[in-house]
């Protein structure tokens, strides 16, 4: 299918590369169409890889992935506008983290979240928050961490979540039973607020290649 | 040993009951010495159980546990004052949650935490943040959730943390390898900010008897 990937950083690059490998046409969107990282990716990723602006990539995809820097995601999505995203599912993998003051801080949390902000500003788009609690290597290959560990998903559209869960299995090998549906998009504040713990664990463990499993008693 | 347990709610009751069963002298502290829940606990828990004010319980214990409602913990600890806590380890199991507006919210987060607030206000006390990421039944018996799941600990004093980790093993059966030291007390904001996810998981799973295991790749 045609997929728009917004963002040319590590997350966007990893997802876009894997999606091209799977045979999808992928347009990577950046602030400017001549973005160097996006152009370099296009050249290395082969014939199914395209580059464009954020708006062009969103218009291109029948599915759109937000892989922009979370602190700048709203600005990037405003460059797209409502039109190219209308009626589509937007997978939001971003975390609104600001590292400028040393200790990482969320730019929105507790009473709101990036996922909710996006859904409010784009009410005709089905925002599905997913992927933001794992490193990008795990997104496209959960087996890089052995065992049954869990991915969290949330969003207001049950149909969009079901379709996303099916694609996560088909494309990346995520087992259905290892994906936990946390409910509506307000749960985005729960998974985004997990990031400070995730970042501290990365520091303590010395690797971003980890994930958590929920055990029940 | 003599232990002061501040708070007569479910967490304080569970910990105090288990500690008395283990043969410790425990004084449960409340705002007033005649607190009904604390008195009822004392009568049911046997001869090693005592009741008093927050200040009396803190003075009584050579180890002190903060099990007060996190939104009110600072007020409770100010009733104690620095003197009764000086030179002691204070295990802080509280989460600064406010449920009054419907959706639970943290009263402090992101740039600060309850654990840090306590440590700043009581610089001569070794604050160890622990227990706040699991239900109280798991605190005193990790086996209620099968498998290897993790408990997080943090604090500025390595000695206080080592002593706490030893006691968690001896008293409650927490395996050393299932306790993750996240570093100094600033990590309290990481574990406290996990609570929105914990609360959402409790709602989705339908039980507070769950815990997370960190898997490494």
Interface residues (C-beta under 8 A of the other chain):
Chain A: X103 X105 X106 X109 X110 X111 X137 X138 X144 X145 X146 X147 X149 X152 X180 X181 X182 X183 X186 X187 X189 X190 X191 X193 X194 X196 X197 X199 X200 X201 X203 X204 X205 X207 X209 X210 X211 X212 X213 X214 X215 X216 X217
Chain B: X103 X105 X106 X109 X110 X111 X137 X138 X144 X145 X146 X147 X149 X152 X180 X181 X182 X183 X186 X187 X189 X190 X191 X193 X194 X196 X197 X199 X200 X201 X203 X204 X205 X207 X209 X210 X211 X212 X213 X214 X215 X216 X217
